[in-house]
Amino acid sequence: MGRVGVEARLPLPGSRRGAEPAARRTRAAGATRSTARASATVLRREHHAPDYSILLAVVALAAIGILMVYSSSAMSAYIGPQNDTFAIVGPQIFWGALGIVAMVVVMRIDYRWLRLASVPGYLIAIALLVLVFVPSLGRVVGGSARWLVIGPLPAVHPAEIAKLALIVYLAHWMANKGKAIGAFRTGTVPFFVIALPVIALVFKEPDLGTTIVIALTAFTMFFVAGASLRLFALLLGGGAAAVALVLSGALSGLLKGYQLERIQTFVNPWADPLGAGFHTIQGLLALGLGGIFGSGLGESKLAGGLYLPNAWNDFIFAIIGEEFGFIGAGIVIGLFILLAYAGIRTALRAPDTFGALLAAGITAWLCFQAFINIGVVVALLPVTGITLPFISAGGSSLLVSFAAAGILLSISRETRDPEPRSRSGGDDGRSDTGRTDATADRGRRNRGPHLPGSRRRDLAPSPTRRG
């Protein structure tokens, strides 16, 4: 359209405008065509279907979760005070259905609207974490004040909400900072000011497992956004040194008694097989009984938590391994690997820096949490007490995880297929990273969004597809 209009307005031979230098007319026509192409590219929104591999992984994991929650809890709920085999899986089904609705709704909304809610969401998450410590509102379970109960509303786990709120706000802030994120004063210091309140409040509950997940997710986003590699190496070295000091007992005063006991049990769980090492040993026993193909659904020797407390929650992967064997456990791990691959691909092909960082943060959160949960069951990590995303029983975790998956699907609806780097010098209005909404993204004129790495391929818009 732009090219036709330019050619139609060219003067006839012999006119006064026709006497202008040919080079000037050529530059004007080229600028008009570049502007038209850039405008068409920037305004293009939601032209293709979401990444179905994300949808497949999430729905399959949730279906496996409901099945395994019922298999591992039915007997315990029946012989318990509830006298109802659906006492635990019933709420899980309700939250799962609600989560699917939330995922579909969020998937259809432009994820950029989250930038408007990033600051309020972060402040609300901080407030909820503080309210947990109010005696009349917080519920202490297992020596940890993790649950918030307000009136007749269901109990919620504010740390689950804080994970997503922190990811959204960090993505918004890092996208605005651009390359300044690599400097100490403009990047590192503000990053700690944003992340540390959430990490400290969750650690204070105390919830060591969730603290580790939040910290790993935040630092992953910090690295992806362009943090200085030297500074990042120093931070990793400091974290490793702190862990070593805790294991050696030098910083044992920072941990609760049961947390320090878990770390010591990790080194040798058989030192107290009927006490501190009971969970670890029983989880390994369940995996060993499963063999290659498992004992079958509902045939677990540990079903219902009779020998493995909370088998439907933190140690549900052990029941999966016992009832479906190495094959079933491998399928669950494979689904998380598929989710990780699809999430990383979505981040690399996102149309703007905010979407790229948001997809990277959500993917890191879900996969780190899954790795830690499975690592605990197979005795690679100390017992931390965090859920397996989409599988373990827990309404707050399931609902927030589905909402995060919806955001990931919303970003995947606007991803672009890679193409070779253009030799035209980016005269079509696109930045050197292939992202087109730099002005709206952070107000940096046409300098473009920034992600580290000089070898990243350009990302070009895919043909218009309705879906």
C-alpha positions as CSV (number, residue, x, y, z in Angstrom):
1,M,0.0,0.0,0.0
2,G,2.8,2.4,0.9
3,R,4.7,1.7,-2.2
4,V,1.7,2.1,-4.5
5,G,1.0,5.5,-2.9
6,V,4.5,6.7,-3.4
7,E,4.6,5.7,-7.1
8,A,1.2,7.2,-7.8
9,R,2.4,10.6,-6.5
10,L,5.6,10.7,-8.6
11,P,5.6,13.7,-11.0
12,L,5.2,13.4,-14.7
13,P,8.3,14.0,-16.9
14,G,8.8,17.7,-17.6
15,S,7.2,19.0,-14.4
16,R,9.1,21.1,-11.8
17,R,9.1,18.3,-9.2
18,G,10.5,16.0,-11.9
19,A,13.6,18.1,-12.0
20,E,14.6,17.1,-8.4
21,P,17.6,14.8,-8.1
22,A,16.7,11.2,-8.6
23,A,18.7,10.3,-5.4
24,R,16.4,12.4,-3.3
25,R,13.2,10.8,-4.7
26,T,14.7,7.4,-4.2
27,R,15.6,8.1,-0.5
28,A,12.1,9.5,0.1
29,A,10.4,6.5,-1.4
30,G,12.7,4.1,0.6
31,A,11.9,5.9,3.8
32,T,8.2,5.7,3.2
33,R,8.3,2.0,2.5
34,S,10.5,1.3,5.6
35,T,8.0,3.2,7.8
36,A,5.1,1.3,6.3
37,R,6.8,-2.0,6.9
38,A,7.8,-1.1,10.4
39,S,4.3,0.1,11.3
40,A,2.7,-3.1,9.9
41,T,5.2,-5.2,11.9
42,V,4.7,-3.4,15.3
43,L,1.0,-3.4,15.1
44,R,0.8,-7.1,14.4
45,R,-0.8,-8.9,17.4
46,E,-1.9,-12.5,18.2
47,H,-1.7,-13.9,14.7
48,H,-1.2,-17.6,15.4
49,A,-2.2,-20.4,17.8
50,P,-0.3,-20.9,21.1
51,D,2.4,-23.4,21.5
52,Y,0.5,-26.7,21.9
53,S,3.5,-28.4,23.4
54,I,3.2,-26.2,26.5
55,L,-0.5,-27.0,26.6
56,L,0.1,-30.7,26.3
57,A,2.7,-30.8,29.0
58,V,0.7,-28.8,31.5
59,V,-2.6,-30.6,31.0
60,A,-0.9,-34.1,31.0
61,L,0.9,-33.2,34.2
62,A,-2.3,-32.0,35.9
63,A,-4.2,-35.1,34.8
64,I,-1.4,-37.4,36.2
65,G,-1.5,-35.3,39.4
66,I,-5.2,-35.8,40.0
67,L,-4.9,-39.5,39.3
68,M,-1.9,-39.9,41.7
69,V,-3.4,-37.7,44.4
70,Y,-6.4,-40.0,44.5
71,S,-4.3,-43.2,44.4
72,S,-2.1,-42.0,47.2
73,S,-4.7,-40.4,49.5
74,A,-7.9,-42.4,49.1
75,M,-7.1,-45.1,51.7
76,S,-5.7,-42.6,54.2
77,A,-8.7,-40.3,53.8
78,Y,-11.1,-43.3,54.2
79,I,-9.7,-44.5,57.4
80,G,-9.2,-41.0,58.8
81,P,-11.6,-38.6,60.4
82,Q,-13.0,-37.6,57.0
83,N,-14.2,-41.1,56.2
84,D,-14.3,-40.1,52.5
85,T,-12.0,-41.3,49.8
86,F,-12.4,-38.0,47.9
87,A,-11.6,-35.8,50.9
88,I,-8.2,-34.8,49.5
89,V,-8.6,-35.3,45.7
90,G,-12.0,-33.6,45.6
91,P,-10.6,-30.1,46.3
92,Q,-7.7,-30.9,43.9
93,I,-10.2,-31.5,41.1
94,F,-12.0,-28.2,41.9
95,W,-8.8,-26.2,41.9
96,G,-7.6,-28.0,38.8
97,A,-10.9,-27.1,36.9
98,L,-10.6,-23.5,38.2
99,G,-7.0,-23.4,37.1
100,I,-7.8,-24.5,33.6
101,V,-10.4,-21.8,33.3
102,A,-7.8,-19.2,34.6
103,M,-5.2,-20.5,32.1
104,V,-7.6,-20.2,29.1
105,V,-8.7,-16.7,30.1
106,V,-5.1,-15.5,30.7
107,M,-4.0,-17.1,27.5
108,R,-6.4,-14.9,25.5
109,I,-5.3,-11.7,27.1
110,D,-2.3,-9.7,25.8
111,Y,0.4,-10.3,28.3
112,R,1.6,-6.7,28.0
113,W,-1.2,-5.6,30.3
114,L,0.7,-7.3,33.1
115,R,3.1,-4.4,33.0
116,L,0.3,-2.2,34.4
117,A,-0.3,-4.6,37.3
118,S,3.4,-5.4,38.0
119,V,4.0,-2.8,40.8
120,P,0.6,-3.3,42.5
121,G,1.0,-7.1,42.3
122,Y,4.4,-6.9,43.8
123,L,3.2,-4.7,46.7
124,I,0.2,-7.0,47.3
125,A,2.5,-10.0,47.4
126,I,4.7,-8.3,50.0
127,A,1.6,-7.4,52.1
128,L,0.3,-11.0,52.0
129,L,3.7,-12.4,53.1
130,V,3.7,-9.9,56.0
131,L,0.1,-10.9,57.0
132,V,1.2,-14.5,57.5
133,F,3.0,-13.5,60.7
134,V,-0.2,-12.0,62.2
135,P,-1.3,-14.6,64.8
136,S,-5.0,-14.2,64.0
137,L,-4.5,-14.6,60.2
138,G,-1.6,-17.0,59.9
139,R,-1.8,-20.7,60.3
140,V,1.2,-22.6,61.5
141,V,1.7,-26.1,60.0
142,G,4.6,-28.2,60.9
143,G,6.3,-25.3,62.7
144,S,6.1,-23.0,59.7
145,A,3.7,-20.1,59.2
146,R,3.0,-20.6,55.5
147,W,-0.8,-20.3,55.3
148,L,-3.0,-17.3,55.4
149,V,-6.7,-17.7,56.5
150,I,-8.9,-14.6,56.1
151,G,-12.5,-15.2,57.3
152,P,-14.4,-17.9,55.4
153,L,-12.1,-17.8,52.4
154,P,-10.0,-20.9,51.7
155,A,-6.5,-21.0,53.1
156,V,-3.9,-19.7,50.6
157,H,-0.2,-19.9,50.5
158,P,1.1,-16.4,49.8
159,A,4.5,-17.6,48.8
160,E,2.9,-19.1,45.6
161,I,1.4,-15.8,44.7
162,A,4.7,-14.0,45.5
163,K,6.6,-16.2,43.0
164,L,4.5,-15.0,40.1
165,A,4.3,-11.4,41.3
166,L,8.1,-11.1,41.6
167,I,8.7,-12.6,38.2
168,V,6.2,-10.2,36.5
169,Y,7.7,-7.2,38.3
170,L,11.3,-8.2,37.6
171,A,10.5,-8.7,33.9
172,H,9.0,-5.2,33.8
173,W,11.8,-3.5,35.6
174,M,14.6,-5.3,33.7
175,A,12.9,-4.6,30.4
176,N,12.9,-0.9,31.3
177,K,16.6,-0.9,32.4
178,G,17.9,-2.4,29.2
179,K,21.7,-2.6,29.1
180,A,22.0,-0.7,32.3
181,I,21.2,-3.9,34.1
182,G,24.9,-4.9,33.7
183,A,26.1,-2.0,35.9
184,F,26.5,-2.4,39.7
185,R,24.8,0.8,40.7
186,T,22.0,0.8,38.2
187,G,21.5,-3.0,38.0
188,T,22.8,-5.1,40.8
189,V,21.8,-2.8,43.7
190,P,18.2,-2.2,42.6
191,F,17.9,-6.0,41.8
192,F,18.7,-6.9,45.4
193,V,16.4,-4.2,46.7
194,I,13.5,-5.7,44.7
195,A,14.2,-9.4,45.3
196,L,15.5,-9.6,48.9
197,P,12.2,-8.5,50.6
198,V,10.4,-11.5,49.1
199,I,13.2,-13.9,49.7
200,A,13.7,-12.8,53.3
201,L,10.0,-12.9,54.2
202,V,9.6,-16.4,52.7
203,F,12.7,-17.5,54.5
204,K,11.4,-16.1,57.8
205,E,8.2,-18.3,57.6
206,P,10.4,-20.4,57.4
207,D,10.1,-22.1,54.0
208,L,13.6,-23.0,52.9
209,G,12.5,-24.9,49.7
210,T,10.4,-22.0,48.4
211,T,13.1,-19.6,49.3
212,I,15.6,-21.5,47.1
213,V,13.2,-21.7,44.2
214,I,12.5,-17.9,44.3
215,A,16.2,-17.1,44.6
216,L,17.2,-19.3,41.7
217,T,14.4,-17.9,39.5
218,A,15.3,-14.3,40.3
219,F,19.0,-14.8,39.6
220,T,18.2,-16.7,36.4
221,M,16.2,-13.7,35.2
222,F,19.0,-11.4,36.3
223,F,21.5,-13.4,34.3
224,V,19.3,-13.6,31.2
225,A,18.6,-9.8,31.3
226,G,22.3,-9.1,30.9
227,A,24.0,-9.1,34.3
228,S,27.7,-8.8,34.4
229,L,29.3,-12.3,34.2
230,R,32.0,-11.4,36.6
231,L,29.5,-10.1,39.2
232,F,27.3,-13.1,38.6
233,A,30.2,-15.4,39.2
234,L,31.0,-13.6,42.4
235,L,27.3,-14.0,43.5
236,L,27.4,-17.7,42.7
237,G,30.6,-18.1,44.6
238,G,29.2,-16.3,47.6
239,G,26.1,-18.5,47.6
240,A,28.2,-21.6,47.4
241,A,30.3,-20.4,50.3
242,A,27.2,-19.7,52.4
243,V,25.9,-23.2,51.7
244,A,29.2,-24.7,52.6
245,L,29.2,-22.8,55.9
246,V,25.7,-23.9,56.7
247,L,26.6,-27.5,56.1
248,S,29.7,-27.2,58.2
249,G,27.7,-25.7,61.1
250,A,29.3,-22.2,61.1
251,L,26.0,-20.6,60.1
252,S,23.7,-23.0,61.8
253,G,22.1,-20.3,63.8
254,L,20.3,-19.0,60.7
255,L,18.3,-22.2,60.4
256,K,15.6,-23.7,62.5
257,G,16.4,-26.9,64.4
258,Y,14.4,-29.1,62.0
259,Q,16.0,-27.5,58.9
260,L,19.5,-28.2,60.2
261,E,18.4,-31.7,61.0
262,R,17.2,-32.2,57.4
263,I,20.6,-31.1,56.1
264,Q,22.4,-33.5,58.4
265,T,20.0,-36.3,57.5
266,F,20.7,-35.7,53.8
267,V,24.4,-36.7,54.4
268,N,23.4,-40.0,56.1
269,P,19.6,-40.7,56.3
270,W,20.3,-44.2,57.7
271,A,21.7,-42.7,60.9
272,D,18.1,-42.3,62.1
273,P,15.9,-44.6,59.9
274,L,12.8,-44.3,62.1
275,G,13.2,-40.6,62.8
276,A,14.7,-37.8,60.7
277,G,15.7,-40.2,57.8
278,F,12.2,-41.9,57.7
279,H,10.9,-39.8,54.7
280,T,14.0,-40.2,52.6
281,I,14.4,-44.0,53.2
282,Q,10.7,-44.7,52.6
283,G,10.8,-42.6,49.3
284,L,13.8,-44.6,48.1
285,L,12.0,-47.8,49.1
286,A,8.9,-46.9,47.1
287,L,11.0,-46.1,44.0
288,G,12.9,-49.4,44.4
289,L,9.6,-51.4,44.7
290,G,8.4,-50.0,41.4
291,G,11.1,-51.5,39.3
292,I,10.8,-50.9,35.5
293,F,7.0,-51.1,35.0
294,G,5.7,-50.5,38.5
295,S,3.2,-52.4,40.7
296,G,0.1,-50.9,39.0
297,L,-2.3,-48.1,39.8
298,G,-3.6,-48.3,43.4
299,E,-1.2,-51.2,44.2
300,S,1.3,-49.2,46.1
301,K,2.6,-50.7,49.3
302,L,2.9,-47.1,50.6
303,A,-0.4,-45.9,49.3
304,G,-2.5,-43.5,51.4
305,G,0.5,-42.3,53.4
306,L,0.3,-45.4,55.7
307,Y,4.1,-45.6,55.7
308,L,5.0,-42.4,53.8
309,P,3.4,-39.4,55.4
310,N,2.0,-36.8,52.9
311,A,2.6,-39.1,50.0
312,W,0.1,-37.1,47.9
313,N,2.2,-33.9,48.4
314,D,5.9,-33.6,48.8
315,F,6.7,-37.3,48.0
316,I,4.1,-37.9,45.3
317,F,6.9,-38.7,42.8
318,A,7.8,-41.7,45.0
319,I,4.3,-43.1,44.6
320,I,4.5,-42.5,40.8
321,G,7.7,-44.4,40.7
322,E,6.2,-47.3,42.7
323,E,3.0,-47.7,40.8
324,F,4.2,-46.9,37.3
325,G,7.9,-47.8,37.7
326,F,10.8,-46.3,35.9
327,I,8.7,-45.8,32.8
328,G,6.0,-43.7,34.5
329,A,8.6,-41.6,36.4
330,G,10.5,-41.1,33.1
331,I,7.3,-39.9,31.4
332,V,6.8,-37.3,34.2
333,I,10.4,-36.1,33.9
334,G,10.0,-36.0,30.1
335,L,6.9,-33.8,30.3
336,F,8.9,-31.3,32.5
337,I,11.7,-31.4,29.9
338,L,9.2,-30.7,27.2
339,L,7.8,-27.8,29.2
340,A,11.4,-26.4,29.7
341,Y,12.2,-26.7,26.0
342,A,9.0,-25.0,24.9
343,G,9.4,-22.3,27.5
344,I,12.9,-21.5,26.4
345,R,11.9,-21.5,22.8
346,T,9.1,-19.1,23.6
347,A,11.5,-16.8,25.5
348,L,13.9,-16.8,22.5
349,R,11.2,-16.0,20.0
350,A,9.2,-13.5,22.1
351,P,8.2,-10.3,20.4
352,D,9.6,-8.0,23.1
353,T,12.1,-8.0,26.0
354,F,9.3,-8.1,28.6
355,G,7.8,-11.2,27.1
356,A,11.2,-12.8,26.8
357,L,12.1,-12.2,30.4
358,L,8.6,-13.2,31.6
359,A,8.7,-16.5,29.7
360,A,12.3,-17.2,31.0
361,G,11.2,-16.5,34.6
362,I,8.1,-18.7,34.5
363,T,10.0,-21.5,32.8
364,A,12.8,-21.3,35.4
365,W,10.4,-21.3,38.3
366,L,8.4,-24.3,37.3
367,C,11.4,-26.4,36.2
368,F,13.6,-25.5,39.2
369,Q,10.8,-26.4,41.5
370,A,10.2,-29.7,39.7
371,F,13.9,-30.5,39.8
372,I,14.2,-29.8,43.5
373,N,11.1,-31.9,44.4
374,I,12.3,-34.9,42.4
375,G,15.9,-34.4,43.7
376,V,14.5,-34.6,47.3
377,V,12.7,-37.9,46.5
378,V,15.7,-39.5,45.0
379,A,18.0,-38.3,47.8
380,L,20.0,-35.9,45.6
381,L,18.9,-32.9,47.8
382,P,17.9,-32.4,51.5
383,V,14.2,-32.6,52.3
384,T,12.8,-29.1,51.6
385,G,9.0,-29.6,51.6
386,I,8.0,-28.1,48.2
387,T,5.3,-29.4,45.8
388,L,5.8,-30.9,42.4
389,P,4.1,-28.4,40.1
390,F,0.8,-29.5,38.6
391,I,1.0,-32.9,40.4
392,S,1.2,-32.5,44.1
393,A,-2.0,-31.7,46.1
394,G,-2.4,-28.0,46.9
395,G,-4.9,-25.5,45.6
396,S,-2.8,-22.4,45.7
397,S,0.1,-24.0,43.9
398,L,-2.1,-25.6,41.2
399,L,-4.1,-22.4,40.5
400,V,-1.0,-20.1,40.3
401,S,0.9,-22.6,38.2
402,F,-2.0,-22.7,35.7
403,A,-2.1,-18.9,35.6
404,A,1.6,-18.9,34.9
405,A,1.1,-21.4,32.1
406,G,-1.6,-19.1,30.7
407,I,0.9,-16.2,30.6
408,L,3.4,-18.5,28.8
409,L,0.8,-19.5,26.3
410,S,-0.1,-15.8,25.7
411,I,3.5,-15.0,24.9
412,S,3.7,-18.1,22.6
413,R,0.8,-16.7,20.5
414,E,3.1,-13.9,19.3
415,T,6.4,-15.7,18.9
416,R,8.3,-15.3,15.6
417,D,10.2,-17.9,13.6
418,P,13.9,-17.3,13.2
419,E,15.4,-16.2,9.9
420,P,18.9,-15.3,8.8
421,R,20.3,-11.9,9.8
422,S,19.3,-9.2,7.3
423,R,22.2,-7.4,5.5
424,S,20.1,-4.3,5.1
425,G,21.2,-2.9,8.4
426,G,17.7,-3.1,9.9
427,D,16.2,-0.4,7.7
428,D,12.8,-2.0,8.1
429,G,12.4,-0.6,11.6
430,R,13.3,-3.7,13.5
431,S,16.0,-3.8,16.1
432,D,19.1,-5.9,16.0
433,T,17.4,-8.5,18.3
434,G,14.4,-8.9,16.0
435,R,12.0,-7.3,18.4
436,T,9.8,-4.5,17.2
437,D,8.1,-2.7,20.1
438,A,11.2,-1.2,21.7
439,T,9.6,2.2,22.0
440,A,6.6,0.9,23.9
441,D,8.8,-1.5,25.7
442,R,11.1,0.9,27.4
443,G,11.1,4.3,25.6
444,R,14.6,4.0,24.2
445,R,13.7,5.3,20.7
446,N,14.8,2.7,18.1
447,R,17.7,1.2,20.1
448,G,15.7,-1.9,20.6
449,P,15.3,-4.4,23.6
450,H,18.4,-6.1,24.9
451,L,19.2,-9.7,25.7
452,P,22.8,-10.7,26.1
453,G,24.7,-12.7,23.6
454,S,26.1,-11.5,20.2
455,R,25.4,-14.8,18.5
456,R,21.6,-14.7,19.0
457,R,19.7,-15.0,15.7
458,D,17.3,-12.5,14.4
459,L,13.7,-13.2,15.0
460,A,11.3,-12.3,12.2
461,P,7.5,-12.1,12.2
462,S,5.8,-15.2,11.0
463,P,3.1,-15.0,8.3
464,T,-0.2,-13.8,9.5
465,R,-2.3,-16.7,10.8
466,R,-5.6,-16.6,12.6
467,G,-6.0,-18.9,15.6
